[in-house]
């Protein structure tokens, strides 16, 4: 409506607008009611179009999807990595010069500190150095993995920062030995396979640095509702992005359902939904919608938000009871001029509030006034538009003379 696109800015204009909306038949009360009903229906339609069945949260689907996808990804890259190692198991012992040198350096560094706190780490380093000598690549990888897992246990909690530092440094050095061995004993394609698998697995391990995400992946201790809490968590864009990568297509669809259901519930539920509250809730979840909605869905949601904001007056008018008391109250030229802009003075003082409101809100007048609002005051273009809009306004007002 015109007052949505070019709202009155003064008290007099807003008063006239509000009065017109209280006139149920001659004024704009009915169109505003219809507009509010359309806003509610639009919110429902878009929410269900993107989110599907919003009758309940799909917690079980989300939880099962996350675990299934992650297990499948881990298995895929472990198999890829092992396929390279198996080709090299018969190629003889794997050289370990880089990691041996690194271990010697770490032992010296920790020993020079002169503290018994690091004796446990030193002992594990010495054990790794001895055990990897003369082993094939699969055996070395098994020993490396056991070493890292041991340093990550509670036995080394008191020296966690040093234990993590040693584990990372040792791992980097060993990877140099592994890469060199693959290049020498296999093909460049095998090197690529190993690097891809290794990097993807390292990235998945890194995801566990997030306590919230790590807890969500714990099968035994976490209920399906925890996945939803992680999905809808505020200011957790990185965790939401991790969750997206770790869900199947079915899980991502379930996530969209959960996002839309949360917004709908916050707005009063489908039966009593408030378009304004729905938009506010959806805007608060921009991290979630930005990640889980595809481009078309984001455009659909953004368009809905813009429409609901642009038609906010419908919600305000709907909250005020309508009455016919003002149906025959005349509106003076000053009010018409304020409500309709400089062109309104020509309407005169004999038109009722309802007729004036209908003139103002009519589609032809709306389109012309939108153009008028974009022109410079006093310009020739403004004058031309006013001369064009006056006959239209007068014609509409004449057709409503019977309202007086």
N, C-alpha and C positions, 0 to 999 in steps of 0.2 A: 504494500500500500504506500501511498505518497508519504505519509507521516513516518513510515519506516525508512524510506530513502532520504527524505528531506524533513526531518522532525522539527517542530516548532521549538524555538530556543528561549522565548520569554515566558513569564508567568501567565500573561493573558492568552498567549497562543496555546500553551499547554492546557489551560483551563478550558478553552474552547474545544480543543481536541478531546479532552476527557468528557466534556458534556455531550459532544456528538456521539461518543461511544456508549453513552447511557440511554440513547434513544433506540429502542429495540427494532423498530420497523422503518421509520423514515430516515434514521441516522445510520451510523456504522456499527451499531451493536451486533447485529446479526453477522455481517461480514467478519467482524473480529472473532466472534464465537466460532465461525466456520474456519477461520485461519488457525485458531488455537487447536481445533480438532485435527486439522491437517498437519500441524506441527507434531502433535502426539503420534499420529499415524505414521508420519515420515520417520520419526525416531524408532518406532517399533519395527518398521519395514527394513530400515537400514541395519539395525542391530541384528535382526534375524537373518537378513540376507548375508551378512558377513559371518555372524556367529553360529547360525544354525539353531538347533534346539537349545533354548535358554532356560529350560525347566529345572535343570540341576547342573552342578559343577561336574565336569568330566575328570574327577581326580584320579580314578583308577586308570583311565586311558593315558593320562599324562605320566603317571608314575611308571606304568608298564612300558610305555614308549621310551622313556628316558633310559631305563635299564637295558631294554632290548637293543636300542641303537648303540649305546656305549659299548655293550658287550660285543656286538657285531663288529664295531669299528676296531676295538682292541684286538679281537681275534683276527681280523683281516690283516692288520699291519704286523702283528706277531708272526702270522703265517708267511707273509711276504719276506720279513726279515730272516726267519728260519730257513726259508727256501734258498736264500743266498748262502747262509752258513753251511747248510747241508752239502752244497756243491763243493765246499772247501774243506770239509772235515777230513778228507783223504789227501789233502795237499800238504800234510805234515804239520809240525808244531807252528803256532803263530808267533812271529817275532813280537817282543814286548819291550823294545828299547825305550820308547817314549814314556810308557807308564812306569817302568822300573825307575827311570831317572826321576820322574815326578814323585814317586813314593819315597825315594831316598831323600829328596829335598824336603818333603813334608815331615819325615821322621826327624831330620836334623833341626828343622825349624821348631817343632814342638819340644824336642829334647832340650834344645838350648834355652827354652823358657824356664827350665828347672822346676816345673810343678808336677806333682804326682797326679793332678787332675786329668792330665792328658795321656796318662800311661795306657788307658784302655784303647784310645785311638791309635797310639803308637803300636800297640800289640796287634791290632787288626790290620794295620798297614803292613807290618812285617809278615803276618800270615798270608795276606794277599800276594805280596811280592814272591814268597816262596811257592805258593800253590799254583800260580799261573805259569810257572816255567815248564816248558816242554809240552804244553797242552794244546789241543786243537781249538779252533775258533769258537765252537759251540761250548766247550768246557770253560774257556776263558770268559765267555759271556755269562755263563751260569755263576761262576765265581764272582764276577763283577756285580751282578744283581744281588747276590747274597750279601756282599760287602756293603752295598748301599742300604739295603734293608736293615742290616744290623745297626749301622750308625744312626738310623732313623728311629730306633726303639727307645723306650723309656730309660734303658740302661745308660744312655748318653744324653739324657735330658738336661743334666746340669751343665754340659758343655756343648749344647745344641748348635750354637753359632759356629764353633770351630769344626764340629762334626760335619755340618752341612758344607762348610767351606772346603774341607778335605775331600768330601764325597764328590763335589762338583769338579774340583781340580783333577782328581784322579780319573773321573769319567771322561773329561775332555782329552786327557793324554791318551787314554786307552782307545778312544775313538780315532785318534790319529793313527795308532798302530793298526786298528781294524781296517780303516780306509786304505792304508798303504798295502796291507796284505791282500785285500780284494783286488786292487789295481794290478798287483803283481801276478796273482794266481787265478784271476777270473777275467771278466770283461768290463768295459765301461758301462754297459747296460746293467750289470750286477751292482756296480757302484751306485748308479742312480736309484735302483730298487732299494738298496740298503739305506741310502740317505733319506728317501721319501718315507720309508717305514719308520726309521729312527726319529726323524723330525716330527712326524705325526704322533708317535707314541710319547715323545718328550713333551709335546704340546698338551696332550691329554693328561699327562702327569702334572703339568703345570697348572691345569684347571683346578687341581685339588688344593692349590695354595689358598683358594677362597674357602673359608670355613663353612659358609652357608652352602656352597655347592658340594663340598666334601660330605657334609652331613646329609644332604639330600640323596647322595649316592649310596648311603649306608643302608643296605637292604634290611638288616635285622632290627635296627633301632628307629627307623623313620616311617611314619605312616604316609599314605598317598597325599594327605592334605598339605604336607610340608612342601611338596613340589609346587602346589598352587601358591603357597605363601612366598616361595622364592620367585615365582613368576610375577606376582603382583607387588613385590617389595618396592618401596619407594627409593629413589636415588641408588638403584642397583643395576645400572645399564650394563656393566660388564658381566654380571651374573646372568642377566636376562639374555645377553648375546651368547654366552656359553650354553645356556639352556636351549636356545634355538638350534645351535649346531648339534646338540646331543639328542634331539628329538627326531622321530620319524615323521614323514608327511602327515600321517594320522595324528601323531602327537601335536604337531604344529597347528593342525585344524582344531584340536581340542583346546589348545592354548588360546586361540582366538575366541573360542566359545567362552572360556573362563574370563577373558578380558572383558568381553561384551556383557556377560552376565553380571560381573562385578559392577560395571557402570550402570546397568539397568537396576540392580538391587539398590545401589546408592541413591538412585533417582526415584525410588518408591515402588519398584517392581513394574512388570508389564501392564498390570491392570490399573495402576495409579501413577503412571510415569510422569515425571516433570521434565519437559524438554530442557529447561535451563540447567537443572541439576545434572541431567545426563551429560550435557556438553561439558560442564565443569569437571565431572568425574573423568570423562574421556580425555580431556586436556591434561589432567594430572597424570595420566598413564601414557604420556607421549613416548616414553622410552619403550614401553611394551608395544604400542601400535606401530612405532617407527621400525621395529625389528620384525614383528610377526605379521604385519599386514603387507600384502604386495602393493605394487604401485596403484593398481586400480582400486583396491580396498582403501588405501590411504586417501586417494582422491575423493572417493565416495564419502568417507568419514569427514574429511576436511570440508567438503562441500556442504554436508549436513550441518557442521558446526557454524559455518558462515551464514547459512540460511536461518538457523535458530537464533543466532545473535542478531541478525538483521530484522527479525520479526519478534523481538523481545516484547514489544508493546502488546502483542496479542495475549501474552501471559499476564501482563499487568492489568489489561482491560478485563480479562476473565476473572480476576480476583475481586473486582468491584461489582456489586449487584446492579443489574440493569433496572431502569425504571422509565416510565413514560411521562413523568412529571414535567420534563423539560421540552416536551414535544412541540409546544407552541411558544416557547420563549424566543423573542426576536433577538437577532444578533446584530450589533451595530457595526458600521463600516470600519471602525477602528479595529475591532476584533477580527473581522474578515481580512483586513489588510495585514494584520500581524500573522494570521494563520496561513494566508496564501501568498505572502510576499507583496511586493509593490503592485502586482496585478490585482490584488484582492480588493483594493479600494473601489473598483468599478462594480463590485457585486451589489453594493448598497446595503441599506439597513433593513430591508423588508423581508429578508430570507430567514427562515428558521434555522436553528442549530443543526437539525438533521439534514436539511437541504445543503447547507454550507459544507458540512462534513462530507456528504456524498459527492459534492462537486470536487472538493479537495482530494478525495481518495480515488476518484475515477481514473481509469488507465490513461486516457489521453492527457489529462491534466498532469498526472504523475510523470509521464514521460517528458512533457514540456518543462515542468518545474525542475526535474533532474538536470536537464540541459541548462536551465536558467541559473541553477545553483553553481554551475561550473563556469559561468561567464563573469567578466569584470563588471562591477557596479557602474552604471552610467555609460556603459559602452553601447555602440550602435547595435551590436549583436544582442545585448540585453533588451534594448528597445524593440527590436524586431521580434524577439521571442514573446515579449509581453503583448505586442499587438496580435500575435498569432494565438496566444492562449486565451485572451479575453473573449473572443466569440465563442470558443468552446465552452468556457465556464458559464457564460451567459445563456447559452443554449441549454446546458444541463440544468441550470437553475430555473429557467422558464418551464421546463418539463416537470418541475417539482413544485410549482406554485400552489398546488392543492394541499401542500403540507402546512401552509400558513394558518 
